[in-house]
Amino acid sequence: MQYAELHCISNFSFLRGASHPDELVKRAHELGYQALAITDECSVAGVVRAWEARRDLPLKLIVGAEFYLDDHCLVLLAPDRQAYAALCALISTCRRRCEKGQYELRWDDLAEGVGGCLLLFRPANSPASDTENALACGKRLKAWFPQRCWWLLERLLENGDDGRFQQQIRQSRMLGIPPVCGNDVHMHHPDRQRLQDVLTAIRLRTSVQRAGFALAANAERHLRSFRKLQHLYPDELLQETAAIAERCHFDLSELRYEYPAELVPEGSSAKQHLLGLVMAGQKVRYPDGTPEQVQRQIDYELKVIGEMQYEHYFLTIHDIVRFARAQQILCQGRGSAANSVVCYCLHITEVDPLKVNLLFERFISKERNEPPDIDVDFEHERREEVIQYIYRQYGRERAGLAATVISYRAKSAVRDVGKALGMDESYLTWLLSRLDRRDHENPWLAQLATMGGDEPAPIYQQFVALVAEILDFPRHLSQHVGGFVISAGPLSELVPVENAAMKDRTVIQWNKDDLEALGLLKVDVLSLGMLTAIRKTLDLLSEQTGKPVRLQDIPREDPAVYAMLSQADSIGVFQVESRAQMSMLPRLKPQRYYDLVIEVAIVRPGPIQGDMVHPYLRRRDGIEAVDYPSEAVKEVLERTLGVPIFQEQVIKLAMVAAGFTGGEADQLRRAMAAWRRTGYIRQYQQKLVDGMLERGYELDFAQRICRQIEGFGEYGFPESHAASFALLVYISAWLKCHHPAAFCCSLLNSQPMGFYTPAQLIQDAQRHGVTVLPVDLNASGWDHSLEPRSPVDTLPEDQYRSLRLGLRLIKGLSKRGAEALIEARPATGYQSVSQARQRCRLSRSDWDALAAAGAMNSISEHRYQARWELLADTPWLELDSDPVAAIHDDPIRLAAPDEQSDLEEDFRNTGVSLGRHPLALMREQGVLPRCLKAEQLTECRHGQLVHVAGLVTNRQRPGTASGVTFVTLEDESGQINLVVWQATAKAQRRALLAANILQVSGVLEREGEVIHVVAGRLQDISFQWDALKVKSRDFR
Amino acid sequence: MNRLATERESLWLYLHFSQLALEAQQLEAGIAGLLDTRGQKLELCSYDAVQAGLEPGMAIATAFSICPEVELFHPNPERVQQQLEALALWAGSFSAQVVLYPPEGLLLEVASMLDYFGGLNNLWQQMEQRLKRLGFQVRYATGHTPLAARLLARAGRSLVIEGRASHRQVLQMLPLSQLELPAKQQDQLRGMGLLRLEQLHALPRDAISSRFGVKLLDYLDRLEGRRPDPQVLFEPPPIFQQFHEFSREIEHSLALLFPLRRILEALAGYLQRRELLAQQLILTLVERDGGHQQHDIGHASGSADDETWLELCKLRLEQVKLQQPILALQVEVERFKTSQQQSYDLFDSQRHAEDPMDLLSRLQVRLGEAAVQPVTLCADHRPEQSWQLKQHPQKAVDNATMPLPKGRPGWLLKSPQRISQHQLPPHIELKTGPERISSGWWDAQQVRRDYYIARWADGRHGWLFRDAQGGWYLHGWFG
């Protein structure tokens, strides 16, 4: 028997379809279907996944979509590329008419026949009186879709099913529209009925108990067996499905290689043009002539690019980067292909692959036939300019953002399924609060199962099963952070385009993986705060020296920079400023660029879970011998002393040590990326262990590699990205080391970014000898700035050392108000509150914000008085022609704030205080008996009992160190790192979780220069100063 | 110390039941918290909860991680209002002039009660004793103006004094943050170092009004009695009826005593205020399945004393064995008598002009719920679940708009009757079908059936189905 299911939605018809596309494909194949059409509602978002699943199966996949119009169901199928383009265009039209997630089809849209699409028409299931209407619609459609229109009959055994079936047959005969059968498939197997009901309840924001007739009456919307089909439909109808399938021969693989071509000048070929650009770049990069080795590498790379026909791709990236450079927008490429000599010559990256002795074998993988991977980071404040350029250059019809599929995760699954089962919301919150998703020994789903008690109620068991089932179900499409697709023809003929939530933004219906699978070109235009900060620092330095300072002008491999980093002096430095990185720096003691590449990659779940960190450190310190189990392994691991650190190495190991083929290794890489969603990785892990044991490797080593693979799944970090990041680590560290004031100033002007608050960045700068001046209406600009120091203590090499805080720091001050204030500022500055008020008309709240922040302290007695004076109505200002005469001092004198109140007001109104640290005040008041300062801890010995106190600036429970909470305290002399073990945390949870100021007794531990206090007794002493609140980063 | 009535200064007492939103829902003391309206943070914590380390403002997840056994309640403003009104009735024992300050405050005029109680201290001592029995956390203060009493109470001053001058003195030290001012104004006052009322007093009135507006001056004037501040008095209802729906089911009859005590305390206040005695109470317990248990409790000579009534109720409840958990409790007074011994029956009174719904509810009370019940249709695919008695209206749909599925019989059998296993008898002929119904997996009544309309040899049409095991059942008849 031949049968093709022509009406089938997947879970990409969000909250309707109850099966993944690949489940549908596999089931259709098992049942012996000839073909399967995926016809999601006004969408093709699921077809690529179906297409991938079908790859090795003898099952034809038909691309289509269903639409609802006046309750009639219309299914369109694409027989060829042209029809597919028309279908995509139609979907785009319907989607663009409506807000995100909605669509609207109109009859007129169909009048032209949708480019040869085949149409299946199933009239609305309405009372007999509407027969007229159904017939009229049928007639019209038949005229619009000549020889391409069918009457879709679907027997779902609902109320009145058999009568309706007969009636429909009669109607189709009356109009001469051939009937065909379908099954309105929503799930691959009837077992999904429960989930389908739950999805319906979620979609309608109700529970299954209350959803009533909105739920399907039965489970018949599944892929049916031949036996059942034959029982329900006459043979002609079944044969007709096969005949229709026969007419469809469009395959998604036809979409390859539709790259934009206009960047190539007329009369030249893409190949020639790229070669020309590379050669021009060589002259800049290698002014003394290209070394022979480099030339060989360039020739090789160009050859591969040519073979794969990727010239247009490199030209496109080059064009975007060229635009950014022309606008002085800092950018930096990363990814395997980015770290090539070609990209270095095209200025896509500043990493010189040769200087750092880092030639990637995996430049482009020919076997895998996948497009090259280049992400480009831009300054975060200016990325929008680049995006706008892309839209301008290629037009909105040809450039679009890739989608991100938002899918069910633990939290959303528990919440939505629970609500759909009628569970109380606070109960669900309670359940969620008790799940530890980082516990690798006991996965959260297993934890959830045990929370129903020893004998869980049946509904609870169903709840757990349904939560597991709904995981990874897509919920909606969102826009990808920066993945652009650029096509040769109109984008909407390649893939439908729909509205994003953000105004004037559109997204395509496919995500990055889909694009990658189809081999479509995508360019990742990402934003990076550190690039903004670096560019601003370079601008300050250029201004200071009077000549432009560029990225490439920064001296490389400066020992002072490495010395600084080795001391964990890295606040503000890209990537290595977190507490975990800070405690790694003194152990790893980076001495050269490649050490930074490792530093960036090693404090990640992969190497940590694989237990690779300590072996690496031991080998680096010469404590452990560097050896390799085989020559093949040596080649892979030599640059990391025999210890696998990077994702690429692990994949390569699978090939050389466990006998994976190239294709299998590629599957492993994909499975790794999807591990958390699918858990498919187990089969590869087993294969890896077996393969390695077979080849004589040790079990322990093999198992550690397996754990590392899981870690990479959580947060993959390839060497190619680490290499690009490491360069920014070096550059930002160099700036911090040699120009701390300019660097801090630029970091503050680029907020929000990074790990630390402005207050912490400022304190760090102060500790490095930078003079920081308060925000002042007579001296501050909107941005933070550098001021020449007073002539008395001018330092020879760096005259711009004082950092003046800017008005942007003031909470509640509008930018417009600040600009008006600066505009009207006399050369000699404002002399008094009343004069300022007279010259400059700001809103009452702007004045109040200025006064509250202490920005008027230089012209008033103190902030209380300034606020008092500024709040008064001053009608007389308008009337009097000679304001100075009219201005009389306010007779009322308010008392001045004390130091503590001043500090509080500073924090409250600017988040920063230049006064003494609160802990210094408390210490002076004698409320911290016996407590040591952070700086005194360096003099303590290992194992000593110490008492410390500080503001809690950070609490963290990293997934890589289960059971431990890391707390960072800050006092007037620096940071104190606490380690709180689980038992301690449990016993003193309240103090740990709720305190703003903690006093701690504990044991000091030191390992080299890394000092921790292992907490014993925690005491919340916030009451000693309860008005003071420092923003604390809680568990993340 | 006798004062002339004309000279008497006004004196108010304010009771601030700071935890009422939580305590009104709690059935007994314990670790409990009230959630905010978004259900994410703790708004209030019981005394025991604070001892266990919880505090208001804490995220629910933090609260659970500190104290997994905490009992959480969602805000239930209706219940709180009910409880506040009950407290106002209770306060009738101490003052004839009671003012409601929802959601959690009561203001009592006490100047006119001083003679009756023999001075403020005596009044307070008696009140404090009674308050303790109620078991609500309370902050209190006297004031020479309503606002003064309210602010001092909310500030937790626990103040019971007389005299305008002494109150003024205390007010001087009142933190300005206690004033009910807009957040922005609070912020500005603090931002000028103005922290206490006395600091504001030191400033000229026009300087204040030009910065903060006349509204602030008005407010201060009402606070200090320079401006009248008329109050709307609480009027007790003509009948005494208190209904308490519990936040969870009660399984032991004696556990009812805690909520009952609070109701009877309110009764005592009600009776005293109106100079009445109660002769008979009706205690109604609402059971889980919707049934009611009614207990008539009488006191031959009548009593206004809550302890007496509590004792009587206790005696009765000790004999009661609960068949089902109790969801709610109602107390109403069936017979009153005035202190002049004149008794009358509530049901004789003319007030009860008959309204059909009243009749229905009284029929239900008298004949029992089960005897009088309307039928409604429900949105459910399962025939057994597609109608119900109007007891649990969650899924009931409007009869007028409900589409009656075609091909359903008017007469549904109470439960399906087995016809045969596998083979259908020859006298039954299937006409239409199947209609497959497979639904209800979420409760214990899942069905998987194929329904048919069939014709019997004698011409009757029946509705029958085959279940997943192949058995045939009759489920209804067509008219």
Interface residues (C-beta under 8 A of the other chain):
Chain A: L157 E158 N159 G160 D161 D162 G163 Q193 R194 D197 V208 Q209 R210 A211 G212 F213 A214 L215 A217 N218 A219 E220 L421 G422 E425 S426 T429 W430 L432 S433 R434 P458 I459 Q462 D848 A851 A852 R863 Y864 Q865 R867 W868 L871 A872 D873 I892 L894 A895 A896 P897 S901 E905 R989 R990 L993 A994
Chain B: L35 G39 Q40 G53 E55 M58 I60 A61 T62 F64 S65 I66 P68 L72 H74 Q188 G191 M192 G193 L194 L203 P204 A207 S210 R211 F212 C378 A379 D380 H381 Q394 K395 V397 P405 K406 G407 T432 G433 P434 E435 R436 I437 S438 S439 W441 W442 D443 A444 D450
